[in-house]
Amino acid sequence: MYNLLKGKRGIIFGALDENSIAWKTAERVHEEGGTFVLTNAPIAMRMGTINQLAEKTGSQIIPADATSVADLENLVEKAMEILGGKIDFVLHSIGMSVNVRKGNHYTNQNYDFTHKGWDVSAVSFHKVMQVLYQKDAMSEWGSIVALTYMAAQRVFPDYNDMADNKAYLESIARSFGYFFGRDKKVRVNTISQSPTPTTAGQGVKGFDGFIAYADKMSPLGNATAMDCANYTVAMFSDLTKRVTLQNLYNDGGFSNMGVSQAVMETFIEE
Ligand SMILES: NC(=O)c1ccc[n+]([C@@H]2O[C@H](COP(=O)([O-])OP(=O)(O)OC[C@H]3O[C@@H](n4cnc5c(N)ncnc54)[C@H](O)[C@@H]3O)[C@@H](O)[C@H]2O)c1
């Protein structure tokens, strides 16, 4: 370990169980000397095992529904109290589509569900940043990261309305990142991660095929949750101070591939 985050304080959203990308990130941040508050939706607290993570990393948990500005205000105030100062890093690791959950096809959405999923998966990122910005809660040279997926740029039919939510999320990172950079010297980026076997990931129809295809297409294979945790640590560290407004691919090379030999072989008839 490198002590990359020694003395830094943060907030980590979205650790549900040990498969969660946020869970792995919390473990790695802890190993690198960072301290943080864990948060998740009140309902997820009951379903998940976040208490174990809190114990393991010596962290406190503050429940917050990321769509509620009042919850987020409470979270940010309490986090600064508990951690003893302004925030250096924030991980937004939140995603949920009600249409996906209910099995509604992309061409047959219930727009109340669409709206809810958009609020949870995309607008919540704006809300988190607006609260941090208005409370002047971020330290100079702080770093904010949200997790995304390449369905924001390319068509993955079974990703459903999450594709649109991710496009919106990435746009918020750029738009808010401008003001956060100019006014507070804080960087804002999204990390576009390979398909990863987590609760959210497995909600995508045909996920096994999806993950195997991505793996065969990528020269380095799929990035794991641990790879994502390591990349996020780097983005929270002082080694990436002027990287901002970027969508950063952590995908083993998938995003620049046309086709791979391994995938071709499944189509060649001899
Ligand atoms: N798993 C993948 O294949 C994959 C790939 C690329 C990007 N991502 C993204 O990574 C992030 C983390 O997902 P994951 O794969 O670790 O799955 P996960 O299911 O472990 O995490 C999703 C989290 O969102 C939380 N959440 C849902 N509604 C919330 C609300 N209203 N308020 C606060 N929290 C709420 C859940 O409780 C859960 O902890 C998501 O943004 C997801 O879209 C995942």
The ligand as a MOL file (V3000), in Angstrom:
LIG
                    3D

  0  0  0     0  0            999 V3000
M  V30 BEGIN CTAB
M  V30 COUNTS 44 48 0 0 0
M  V30 BEGIN ATOM
M  V30 1 N -22.1160 -3.6530 -12.1220 0
M  V30 2 C -21.8680 -3.2050 -13.3290 0
M  V30 3 O -21.8290 -3.9560 -14.3120 0
M  V30 4 C -21.5760 -1.7400 -13.5250 0
M  V30 5 C -20.8900 -1.3200 -14.6730 0
M  V30 6 C -20.6540 0.0420 -14.8530 0
M  V30 7 C -21.1150 0.9440 -13.9140 0
M  V30 8 N -21.7770 0.5050 -12.7920 0 CHG=1
M  V30 9 C -22.2690 1.4920 -11.8270 0
M  V30 10 O -21.6030 1.3360 -10.5950 0
M  V30 11 C -22.4240 1.9080 -9.5840 0
M  V30 12 C -22.5170 0.9550 -8.4090 0
M  V30 13 O -23.2310 -0.1910 -8.7360 0
M  V30 14 P -22.7960 -1.6690 -8.3450 0
M  V30 15 O -22.5980 -2.4010 -9.6150 0
M  V30 16 O -21.7180 -1.6390 -7.3420 0 CHG=-1
M  V30 17 O -24.1540 -2.2590 -7.7180 0
M  V30 18 P -24.8030 -2.1920 -6.2410 0
M  V30 19 O -26.1850 -2.6990 -6.4350 0
M  V30 20 O -23.9450 -2.8920 -5.2810 0
M  V30 21 O -24.8240 -0.6350 -5.9060 0
M  V30 22 C -25.8760 0.2490 -6.2640 0
M  V30 23 C -26.1710 1.0720 -5.0200 0
M  V30 24 O -27.1140 2.1330 -5.2820 0
M  V30 25 C -27.7900 2.3050 -4.0260 0
M  V30 26 N -29.0100 3.1050 -4.1710 0
M  V30 27 C -30.1270 2.7870 -4.9130 0
M  V30 28 N -31.0610 3.7450 -4.7180 0
M  V30 29 C -30.5320 4.6770 -3.8760 0
M  V30 30 C -31.0110 5.8970 -3.3190 0
M  V30 31 N -32.2360 6.3610 -3.5900 0
M  V30 32 N -30.1940 6.5930 -2.4910 0
M  V30 33 C -28.9500 6.1480 -2.1930 0
M  V30 34 N -28.4510 5.0010 -2.6940 0
M  V30 35 C -29.2270 4.2770 -3.5370 0
M  V30 36 C -28.0830 0.8620 -3.6290 0
M  V30 37 O -28.5370 0.7330 -2.3070 0
M  V30 38 C -26.7410 0.2210 -3.8740 0
M  V30 39 O -25.9040 0.3230 -2.7380 0
M  V30 40 C -23.7700 2.2590 -10.2460 0
M  V30 41 O -23.7700 3.6180 -10.6260 0
M  V30 42 C -23.7380 1.3650 -11.4700 0
M  V30 43 O -24.5910 1.8230 -12.4920 0
M  V30 44 C -21.9980 -0.8200 -12.5830 0
M  V30 END ATOM
M  V30 BEGIN BOND
M  V30 1 1 1 2
M  V30 2 2 2 3
M  V30 3 1 2 4
M  V30 4 1 4 5
M  V30 5 2 4 44
M  V30 6 2 5 6
M  V30 7 1 6 7
M  V30 8 2 7 8
M  V30 9 1 8 9
M  V30 10 1 8 44
M  V30 11 1 9 10
M  V30 12 1 9 42
M  V30 13 1 10 11
M  V30 14 1 11 12
M  V30 15 1 11 40
M  V30 16 1 12 13
M  V30 17 1 13 14
M  V30 18 2 14 15
M  V30 19 1 14 16
M  V30 20 1 14 17
M  V30 21 1 17 18
M  V30 22 2 18 19
M  V30 23 1 18 20
M  V30 24 1 18 21
M  V30 25 1 21 22
M  V30 26 1 22 23
M  V30 27 1 23 24
M  V30 28 1 23 38
M  V30 29 1 24 25
M  V30 30 1 25 26
M  V30 31 1 25 36
M  V30 32 1 26 27
M  V30 33 1 26 35
M  V30 34 2 27 28
M  V30 35 1 28 29
M  V30 36 1 29 30
M  V30 37 2 29 35
M  V30 38 1 30 31
M  V30 39 2 30 32
M  V30 40 1 32 33
M  V30 41 2 33 34
M  V30 42 1 34 35
M  V30 43 1 36 37
M  V30 44 1 36 38
M  V30 45 1 38 39
M  V30 46 1 40 41
M  V30 47 1 40 42
M  V30 48 1 42 43
M  V30 END BOND
M  V30 END CTAB
M  END
